[in-house]
Amino acid sequence: MNNSNTADAQPVGRPNVIVFDVNETLSDMRGLATTFADLGASPDLAATWFSGLLRDGFALTVTGANPDFAALASRSLHSVLAAHGVHHLDDAVDTVMGTFTQLPVHDDVIEGVRALAAAGIRLVTLSNGSTSVAQGLFERNGIADCFERLLSVADAPAWKPAKAAYEYALSECGATAAETMLVAVHPWDIHGASAAGLTTAFVNRTGVPYPGFFDRPDGQVTSLVQLAATLVGDGGEGSSPGH
């Protein structure tokens, strides 16, 4: 675990297993803004809705529940759209959820994932969403064969960032925390994995500073291509992962 607020460190050694977050880390959710706009809502409401969905899921987790992601997403979406004057709410919710299940990956994902898999690193996912969303995402982009396991907190005791979620993934993979790296764009996910003893890599595609109140990642990269270059050691884009 790394509590320092100094400059970002490089990833410590090459992991045997990488656990990927899925939503936003691998999937490019920017298309949801267009869908919200098509429904007559502000495009910015897409990000607000998703942040609120995570907040509510975390709150339910803290109080002992393990909510179904899709059900919670639909119900919260219904409330948000109604509050912003969107009509034909059931159809609108179906439209947004349909977009959510057909999102593309970020531009760096296919190359980065293939490079990590080719290097012999075991790749798995751990999502607060369903495994079917991850499966569809990977099949549409030709990288399903790169992943050993697709895991969801639906089968774990709790949502991430609860320690039990990461322990569930380690158990399913037969791996130790010391040999496993969590890769995510969410600082809260990095913090949770760090607390569970995993090494971590923060994917910072936006350049927003990492919040100092969370455990800092062991490494910070701007893309999965950079992560692969850093861990595999080909001297490519990942020569300066801390910047």
Beta strands, then each sheet from edge to edge (+ up, - down):
strand 1: 17-20
strand 2: 122-127
strand 3: 149-152
strand 4: 180-184
strand 5: 199-203
strand 6: 219-221
sheet 1: 3+ 2+ 1+ 4+ 5+ 6+
end
